[in-house]
Amino acid sequence: MGVESGGTHWGRGVQVTNVESEVRRSGNMSEENQNFWLQMPQSLEALYATASPNETVELYSGELILRLDGREMAGDGRILLKWLPAPRALFEIDSLSGHIPLDDGALYVPALNYSCPASVLRSSNAWGPGGRRANCGGIVRDDGVPTSSMVDQVVFHLPNFHPYLGESIRDADRTGAWRGRLILEHGLWRIHLDAVPNADQLRKLLKADGGFAITNVGSIQLQHSTLFPLTDAADILDALYYYFSFARGIWCGPLLPIAFDAGVKKWSRWEPPRIREWRGRRSWFPESDYAVVQSLNEAFSGFMRLWDDALWRDPIKTAIHWYIEANTNAGGVEGGIVLVQTALELLSWVYLVEDEASKEMSANRFNNKVQAGERIASLLQKLSIPTEIPRRLLALTSAATALQATDGAGALVNLRNAIVHPKQSRRRKVTEVGVSARIEALTLGLWYLELALLRLFGYNGIYWSRLRSGYPEEVCDTVPWI
């Protein structure tokens, strides 16, 4: 539970425009320019901000009560978000009476009338005028969601996200504007994602030093500011976690959400989700073109359509999970090949066997009469994704004969089989194929998986192809089913 109160806050811009320069020269603003600024939406302000990467964020400061082993101990304390080595919400309490065991308990915040689970991880004793006092600290665990609350807005923060050119937004003082708003819609849901004013500078520092920084702030609302159950908002936050991670290519999702009703805070969450430090990983997300970025709403709406489908939600979450792990080399190149094939087979099963709208074979035929390469190739063909090995993948093309593969799906599957089976002949085949071919096989598998998901989401726009290299205009490509 956070500490700020009130409704939506608005941010400051840093980009100097011609209008701002005119104001500085003349000391006033013409009616025409006033209208120009007023017509431009204000940016969302990050309720919690990072001026530099890995900067500790203070979430609360004041009285805290630790409930532990049937005792209540009160003292001055703080709740902090610390980023390294992994993001976590921590508490610190000073000058408690008695011995503090390292155990699980509860943390109560009197100013907010809020209690949540907590674990004490350290304690120390010191003698003072009042006798022995103890300081302690630990982890806050507050991932629960009230089931009865109704709210009209949820504000969240997003770390380490891509740059993009979005809708124009301005600061509250009408002195700066930037192209920082991405709008996502699904049904009556409307999500705004705004880049914070110093996002570009934060990303430069992240690229140099690594770690975490809040680069964006978002807002979840229904059209016409209609009230909605907080449990629905929690579901949207979970969906955005997977969608933003898929777009970014690493684990990257909403954190520090705050829910409001008519400007009054009803709920917030301190415990962060699993997110990863800054990494320069490729993904399909097109960053450079305004029209292209805005078309991403189409992909989001299609993603939400499958998210709302009981058949597809878990497979989509699992496929994105394996995509992220493979894209971040969690298991090395060979492990990534295994994960990508597993994800593609999962999508093949649901699409070809379980989904009544697209099924074309029985479970028995899929399991017993169709090889893994054929299953994946069939999925790709149904989704209008080319199955041949791209000519630019020279090493994999040369290794196709040794892998006994006639297309990309076969090369991926046969190489995976050689990796996971322990026979000496299989191990020798992996070595003979060579490192370059294995890297290209993983690249091709990730490309297949990205496109399969985008096709399932109904996306018909431009994407950044990992099969190409160079400047943005050189890696931009149209999805192959157009």
PLY file of the C-alpha trace (Angstrom):
ply
format ascii 1.0
element vertex 482
property float x
property float y
property float z
element edge 481
property int vertex1
property int vertex2
end_header
0.00 0.00 0.00
1.49 3.34 -1.01
1.31 6.71 0.70
0.37 9.40 -1.81
-3.24 10.53 -1.83
-5.35 12.36 -4.34
-6.16 11.75 -7.98
-4.12 11.68 -11.14
-0.90 13.66 -11.08
0.63 15.27 -14.14
4.24 15.47 -15.25
6.73 18.01 -16.54
8.21 17.99 -20.01
11.82 18.70 -20.88
11.80 19.19 -24.63
11.91 22.86 -25.56
9.50 23.77 -28.32
9.14 26.89 -30.46
6.18 27.93 -28.32
8.27 27.68 -25.18
11.00 29.80 -26.72
8.44 32.46 -27.63
7.10 32.51 -24.08
10.59 32.98 -22.70
11.22 35.91 -25.03
7.92 37.71 -24.62
7.01 36.80 -21.06
3.46 35.99 -22.13
1.60 33.65 -24.43
-0.71 34.55 -27.30
-4.27 33.28 -27.28
-3.45 31.09 -30.28
-0.56 29.45 -28.47
-2.60 29.05 -25.29
-5.21 27.16 -27.31
-2.45 25.05 -28.87
-1.21 23.94 -25.46
-4.65 23.44 -23.97
-5.64 21.11 -26.81
-2.63 18.90 -26.13
-3.20 16.33 -23.34
-1.10 16.59 -20.21
1.31 13.79 -19.47
0.79 11.40 -16.61
3.23 12.03 -13.79
5.09 9.18 -12.20
3.95 9.03 -8.59
7.27 7.34 -7.93
10.23 8.41 -10.04
13.89 7.54 -10.56
16.17 10.47 -11.36
18.92 7.98 -12.19
19.10 4.21 -12.66
18.96 2.01 -9.58
17.98 4.90 -7.31
16.16 3.63 -4.21
12.49 4.70 -4.20
10.98 5.62 -0.86
7.41 4.33 -0.77
6.51 5.25 2.81
8.05 6.93 5.83
6.45 7.05 9.27
5.19 4.81 12.04
5.25 1.07 11.37
4.01 -1.72 13.60
5.59 -5.15 13.32
3.32 -8.01 14.37
5.40 -11.05 15.16
4.93 -14.09 17.40
1.83 -12.60 19.03
3.62 -9.31 19.84
3.19 -5.81 18.43
6.28 -3.58 18.20
6.06 0.00 16.93
8.78 2.29 15.66
9.73 4.81 13.01
10.31 3.11 9.71
10.47 3.20 5.98
9.26 1.08 3.09
11.62 1.16 0.12
11.83 -0.23 -3.39
15.38 -1.37 -4.00
16.39 -2.53 -7.45
19.58 -4.53 -7.05
20.39 -7.37 -7.17
16.68 -7.88 -8.00
13.74 -5.52 -7.39
12.06 -6.00 -4.03
10.05 -4.00 -1.50
11.86 -3.76 1.83
10.98 -2.36 5.22
13.22 -0.89 7.92
12.13 -0.13 11.50
14.24 1.62 14.12
14.25 1.43 17.92
11.95 -1.47 18.66
11.81 -2.93 22.14
12.83 -6.50 22.81
14.43 -9.22 20.74
13.32 -9.47 17.09
13.40 -13.04 15.73
14.02 -13.69 12.04
10.56 -14.93 11.19
7.45 -14.30 9.13
4.82 -11.89 10.44
2.78 -8.88 9.39
3.49 -5.20 8.89
0.81 -2.69 9.88
0.82 0.92 8.62
-1.36 2.99 11.00
-1.47 6.05 8.73
-3.00 3.95 5.96
-4.92 1.44 8.11
-3.23 -1.25 6.06
-1.63 -4.57 6.95
0.36 -6.98 4.79
2.59 -10.04 5.23
6.28 -9.40 5.84
9.40 -11.43 6.58
12.13 -10.24 8.97
15.52 -10.93 7.43
17.86 -9.04 9.76
17.90 -7.51 13.22
20.48 -5.84 15.43
20.55 -4.68 19.04
21.93 -1.46 20.53
21.97 -0.07 24.07
20.73 3.45 24.74
19.27 5.60 27.51
16.02 3.64 27.39
17.73 0.27 27.54
18.20 -2.23 24.76
16.59 -1.33 21.45
16.45 -3.28 18.19
16.53 -2.32 14.55
15.18 -4.72 11.95
14.46 -5.03 8.27
12.99 -7.43 5.79
10.76 -7.99 2.77
7.21 -6.75 2.25
4.82 -9.22 0.60
1.64 -7.46 -0.45
0.53 -9.09 -3.68
-3.10 -9.53 -2.60
-6.01 -7.62 -4.13
-9.17 -6.54 -2.24
-12.17 -8.30 -3.73
-14.84 -5.69 -2.97
-13.33 -2.35 -4.01
-14.55 -0.32 -7.01
-12.21 2.20 -8.64
-12.19 4.47 -11.68
-8.46 4.56 -12.46
-5.26 2.63 -11.84
-1.90 4.37 -12.32
1.17 2.16 -12.77
4.88 2.51 -13.50
6.92 0.69 -16.14
10.71 0.24 -16.02
13.23 -0.31 -18.81
10.81 -0.02 -21.74
11.55 0.71 -25.40
11.69 4.23 -26.80
8.86 5.03 -29.23
7.20 7.93 -31.04
3.67 8.26 -29.76
0.96 10.88 -29.38
2.03 14.39 -28.36
1.75 15.22 -24.66
2.75 18.28 -22.63
3.72 19.19 -19.11
1.40 20.90 -16.63
3.17 24.26 -16.99
2.76 24.27 -20.77
6.50 24.75 -21.28
7.47 21.44 -22.86
6.01 18.74 -25.10
7.14 15.39 -26.44
5.86 12.42 -28.49
5.47 10.11 -25.55
1.97 8.61 -25.39
1.03 5.13 -26.52
-2.71 4.35 -26.46
-3.94 0.77 -26.10
-7.62 -0.17 -26.23
-9.64 -3.33 -25.80
-13.41 -3.24 -25.55
-14.18 -0.47 -23.07
-10.69 -0.56 -21.58
-8.36 2.33 -22.37
-4.69 2.27 -21.37
-2.37 5.26 -21.73
1.38 4.70 -21.54
3.45 7.89 -21.29
7.22 8.18 -21.47
8.59 10.13 -18.51
10.28 13.42 -19.51
13.82 12.15 -18.90
13.27 8.68 -20.39
15.88 9.11 -23.15
18.56 10.15 -20.66
17.66 7.26 -18.36
17.99 4.79 -21.23
21.45 6.15 -22.09
22.55 5.58 -18.51
20.94 2.14 -18.46
22.78 1.13 -21.61
26.05 2.27 -20.03
25.63 0.95 -16.50
22.69 -1.50 -16.51
20.05 -1.97 -13.84
16.60 -0.43 -13.59
14.84 2.91 -14.02
11.21 3.96 -14.39
10.91 5.02 -18.04
7.11 5.15 -18.36
3.95 5.73 -16.38
0.57 4.32 -17.38
-3.11 4.64 -16.61
-5.91 2.06 -16.83
-9.49 3.30 -17.18
-12.81 2.39 -18.67
-14.38 4.75 -21.19
-16.32 7.61 -19.58
-14.41 6.98 -16.31
-16.82 4.21 -15.36
-16.21 2.42 -12.07
-14.81 -1.11 -12.30
-13.90 -3.83 -9.78
-10.33 -3.73 -8.55
-10.05 -7.43 -9.37
-10.60 -6.52 -13.05
-7.78 -4.00 -12.82
-5.50 -6.67 -11.34
-6.30 -8.91 -14.33
-5.43 -6.10 -16.77
-2.15 -5.49 -14.91
-1.31 -9.19 -15.27
-2.12 -9.06 -18.98
0.02 -5.95 -19.46
2.90 -7.71 -17.72
2.95 -10.38 -20.43
2.21 -7.99 -23.30
4.92 -5.47 -22.36
7.41 -8.31 -21.75
6.64 -9.74 -25.20
7.10 -6.28 -26.72
10.34 -5.59 -24.86
11.90 -9.04 -25.23
12.78 -9.21 -21.51
10.66 -9.43 -18.36
9.23 -5.94 -18.13
5.85 -5.13 -16.60
3.80 -2.72 -14.49
4.90 -2.11 -10.93
3.83 0.13 -8.04
0.18 0.36 -9.16
-2.12 2.80 -7.34
-5.93 2.63 -7.67
-8.20 5.66 -7.25
-11.89 6.41 -6.96
-12.73 10.08 -7.63
-9.17 11.03 -6.70
-9.09 9.09 -3.43
-6.58 6.28 -3.19
-8.21 2.89 -2.60
-5.33 0.45 -3.07
-1.72 0.11 -4.10
0.87 -2.63 -4.30
4.48 -2.32 -3.21
5.79 -5.79 -4.04
7.21 -5.73 -7.60
6.66 -8.48 -10.17
9.57 -10.40 -11.60
11.37 -8.01 -13.93
14.87 -8.10 -15.39
17.65 -5.57 -15.45
18.26 -3.57 -18.62
19.40 -5.72 -21.50
19.84 -4.85 -25.14
17.71 -7.70 -26.46
16.04 -7.68 -29.85
12.29 -7.99 -30.22
9.64 -7.43 -32.86
8.57 -4.06 -31.38
9.02 -1.23 -33.96
10.37 1.87 -32.24
11.03 4.46 -34.89
7.82 5.34 -36.70
4.81 7.08 -35.17
2.19 5.46 -37.42
3.71 2.02 -36.84
3.79 2.36 -33.07
0.16 3.46 -32.92
-0.86 0.40 -34.93
0.40 -1.71 -32.03
-3.02 -1.19 -30.48
-4.18 -3.79 -33.00
-1.75 -6.34 -31.54
-2.80 -5.48 -28.00
-6.50 -5.89 -28.76
-5.80 -9.29 -30.34
-3.65 -10.31 -27.41
-6.50 -9.38 -25.03
-8.97 -11.35 -27.13
-6.93 -14.51 -26.53
-6.25 -13.49 -22.92
-10.02 -13.44 -22.33
-10.36 -16.90 -23.94
-10.09 -19.64 -21.30
-8.57 -22.02 -23.87
-5.78 -19.68 -24.92
-4.77 -17.69 -21.83
-2.41 -20.19 -20.22
-0.80 -21.30 -23.52
-0.14 -17.65 -24.45
1.39 -16.95 -21.04
3.54 -20.08 -21.28
4.66 -19.36 -24.85
5.65 -15.80 -23.91
7.47 -17.14 -20.85
9.58 -19.47 -22.98
10.08 -16.74 -25.59
11.50 -14.36 -22.97
13.76 -17.01 -21.44
15.09 -18.01 -24.85
15.53 -14.38 -25.93
17.57 -13.60 -22.82
19.80 -16.69 -23.14
18.58 -18.10 -19.84
19.74 -21.56 -20.97
22.37 -20.50 -23.46
21.90 -20.98 -27.21
21.16 -24.69 -26.91
18.65 -24.17 -24.09
16.98 -21.43 -26.12
16.49 -23.80 -29.05
14.79 -26.30 -26.74
12.51 -23.63 -25.24
11.51 -22.16 -28.61
10.59 -25.54 -30.05
8.57 -26.34 -26.93
6.65 -23.07 -27.26
5.95 -23.66 -30.96
4.71 -27.19 -30.29
2.41 -25.87 -27.57
0.89 -23.32 -29.95
0.62 -26.02 -32.63
-1.32 -28.31 -30.30
-3.82 -25.66 -29.22
-4.28 -24.26 -32.73
-4.43 -27.54 -34.66
-6.12 -29.82 -32.11
-8.00 -27.92 -29.39
-9.33 -24.68 -30.91
-12.62 -25.49 -32.64
-12.18 -22.53 -35.00
-8.87 -23.78 -36.42
-8.47 -27.48 -35.54
-7.60 -29.84 -38.37
-6.37 -33.02 -36.74
-7.19 -35.34 -33.86
-5.09 -35.65 -30.73
-4.15 -39.19 -31.76
-2.89 -38.08 -35.18
-0.97 -35.14 -33.71
0.73 -37.30 -31.08
1.35 -40.50 -33.02
1.39 -39.84 -36.75
2.88 -36.38 -37.21
6.51 -35.60 -36.39
7.39 -32.50 -34.37
8.84 -30.72 -37.39
5.68 -31.37 -39.37
3.51 -30.08 -36.51
5.39 -26.81 -36.35
5.54 -26.49 -40.14
1.78 -27.08 -40.32
1.18 -24.32 -37.77
3.44 -21.90 -39.63
1.81 -22.67 -42.97
-1.67 -22.15 -41.52
-0.50 -18.79 -40.17
1.09 -17.83 -43.53
4.62 -17.76 -42.13
7.37 -18.99 -44.52
8.89 -22.29 -43.45
11.97 -22.36 -45.67
15.35 -21.46 -44.16
16.02 -17.79 -45.07
18.93 -17.46 -47.46
20.67 -14.90 -45.24
21.12 -17.60 -42.57
24.16 -19.00 -44.36
25.50 -21.27 -41.61
22.12 -22.89 -40.93
21.52 -23.35 -44.66
24.88 -25.12 -44.96
24.05 -27.33 -41.96
20.62 -28.36 -43.25
21.94 -31.47 -44.99
23.75 -32.67 -41.88
20.55 -32.04 -39.92
18.51 -33.94 -42.53
16.16 -30.96 -42.74
14.23 -29.68 -45.72
12.88 -26.54 -44.03
13.44 -24.28 -41.03
11.05 -26.17 -38.75
12.84 -29.45 -39.49
16.26 -27.89 -38.86
15.08 -26.47 -35.54
13.52 -29.74 -34.37
16.37 -32.01 -35.50
18.94 -29.77 -33.84
16.86 -29.73 -30.65
16.69 -33.55 -30.72
20.46 -33.72 -31.07
20.84 -31.40 -28.08
18.52 -33.18 -25.64
19.37 -36.83 -26.39
22.58 -38.10 -24.74
23.80 -40.58 -27.38
27.31 -39.90 -28.61
26.17 -39.71 -32.22
23.70 -36.96 -31.27
26.31 -35.03 -29.30
28.70 -35.27 -32.22
26.07 -33.86 -34.57
25.64 -30.76 -32.38
29.38 -30.16 -32.46
29.64 -30.76 -36.20
26.83 -28.31 -36.95
28.88 -25.52 -35.39
28.20 -22.53 -33.17
27.12 -20.19 -35.97
24.46 -22.59 -37.20
23.15 -23.08 -33.67
22.90 -19.32 -33.14
21.07 -18.96 -36.46
18.71 -21.79 -35.53
17.79 -19.96 -32.32
17.34 -16.72 -34.27
15.02 -18.48 -36.72
13.06 -20.15 -33.92
12.55 -16.83 -32.12
11.44 -15.27 -35.41
8.93 -18.07 -35.93
7.61 -17.66 -32.39
7.30 -13.87 -32.60
5.43 -14.06 -35.88
3.19 -16.92 -34.75
2.10 -14.90 -31.71
1.60 -11.72 -33.74
-0.48 -13.64 -36.28
-2.60 -15.15 -33.51
-3.07 -11.62 -32.15
-4.28 -10.43 -35.56
-1.44 -7.95 -36.07
-1.10 -6.69 -39.65
1.51 -3.96 -39.33
5.25 -3.39 -39.46
7.66 -5.20 -37.17
11.41 -5.24 -36.61
12.81 -8.44 -38.10
15.56 -10.19 -36.15
16.61 -11.76 -39.45
17.96 -8.37 -40.55
20.57 -6.02 -39.12
21.30 -2.32 -39.48
19.45 0.92 -38.90
15.70 0.99 -38.13
14.73 1.48 -41.75
16.80 -1.59 -42.64
15.23 -3.94 -40.08
11.61 -2.80 -40.50
9.54 -5.35 -42.39
5.91 -6.07 -43.14
4.45 -9.20 -41.57
4.53 -11.94 -44.24
0.78 -12.64 -44.25
-0.02 -9.20 -45.69
0 1
1 2
2 3
3 4
4 5
5 6
6 7
7 8
8 9
9 10
10 11
11 12
12 13
13 14
14 15
15 16
16 17
17 18
18 19
19 20
20 21
21 22
22 23
23 24
24 25
25 26
26 27
27 28
28 29
29 30
30 31
31 32
32 33
33 34
34 35
35 36
36 37
37 38
38 39
39 40
40 41
41 42
42 43
43 44
44 45
45 46
46 47
47 48
48 49
49 50
50 51
51 52
52 53
53 54
54 55
55 56
56 57
57 58
58 59
59 60
60 61
61 62
62 63
63 64
64 65
65 66
66 67
67 68
68 69
69 70
70 71
71 72
72 73
73 74
74 75
75 76
76 77
77 78
78 79
79 80
80 81
81 82
82 83
83 84
84 85
85 86
86 87
87 88
88 89
89 90
90 91
91 92
92 93
93 94
94 95
95 96
96 97
97 98
98 99
99 100
100 101
101 102
102 103
103 104
104 105
105 106
106 107
107 108
108 109
109 110
110 111
111 112
112 113
113 114
114 115
115 116
116 117
117 118
118 119
119 120
120 121
121 122
122 123
123 124
124 125
125 126
126 127
127 128
128 129
129 130
130 131
131 132
132 133
133 134
134 135
135 136
136 137
137 138
138 139
139 140
140 141
141 142
142 143
143 144
144 145
145 146
146 147
147 148
148 149
149 150
150 151
151 152
152 153
153 154
154 155
155 156
156 157
157 158
158 159
159 160
160 161
161 162
162 163
163 164
164 165
165 166
166 167
167 168
168 169
169 170
170 171
171 172
172 173
173 174
174 175
175 176
176 177
177 178
178 179
179 180
180 181
181 182
182 183
183 184
184 185
185 186
186 187
187 188
188 189
189 190
190 191
191 192
192 193
193 194
194 195
195 196
196 197
197 198
198 199
199 200
200 201
201 202
202 203
203 204
204 205
205 206
206 207
207 208
208 209
209 210
210 211
211 212
212 213
213 214
214 215
215 216
216 217
217 218
218 219
219 220
220 221
221 222
222 223
223 224
224 225
225 226
226 227
227 228
228 229
229 230
230 231
231 232
232 233
233 234
234 235
235 236
236 237
237 238
238 239
239 240
240 241
241 242
242 243
243 244
244 245
245 246
246 247
247 248
248 249
249 250
250 251
251 252
252 253
253 254
254 255
255 256
256 257
257 258
258 259
259 260
260 261
261 262
262 263
263 264
264 265
265 266
266 267
267 268
268 269
269 270
270 271
271 272
272 273
273 274
274 275
275 276
276 277
277 278
278 279
279 280
280 281
281 282
282 283
283 284
284 285
285 286
286 287
287 288
288 289
289 290
290 291
291 292
292 293
293 294
294 295
295 296
296 297
297 298
298 299
299 300
300 301
301 302
302 303
303 304
304 305
305 306
306 307
307 308
308 309
309 310
310 311
311 312
312 313
313 314
314 315
315 316
316 317
317 318
318 319
319 320
320 321
321 322
322 323
323 324
324 325
325 326
326 327
327 328
328 329
329 330
330 331
331 332
332 333
333 334
334 335
335 336
336 337
337 338
338 339
339 340
340 341
341 342
342 343
343 344
344 345
345 346
346 347
347 348
348 349
349 350
350 351
351 352
352 353
353 354
354 355
355 356
356 357
357 358
358 359
359 360
360 361
361 362
362 363
363 364
364 365
365 366
366 367
367 368
368 369
369 370
370 371
371 372
372 373
373 374
374 375
375 376
376 377
377 378
378 379
379 380
380 381
381 382
382 383
383 384
384 385
385 386
386 387
387 388
388 389
389 390
390 391
391 392
392 393
393 394
394 395
395 396
396 397
397 398
398 399
399 400
400 401
401 402
402 403
403 404
404 405
405 406
406 407
407 408
408 409
409 410
410 411
411 412
412 413
413 414
414 415
415 416
416 417
417 418
418 419
419 420
420 421
421 422
422 423
423 424
424 425
425 426
426 427
427 428
428 429
429 430
430 431
431 432
432 433
433 434
434 435
435 436
436 437
437 438
438 439
439 440
440 441
441 442
442 443
443 444
444 445
445 446
446 447
447 448
448 449
449 450
450 451
451 452
452 453
453 454
454 455
455 456
456 457
457 458
458 459
459 460
460 461
461 462
462 463
463 464
464 465
465 466
466 467
467 468
468 469
469 470
470 471
471 472
472 473
473 474
474 475
475 476
476 477
477 478
478 479
479 480
480 481
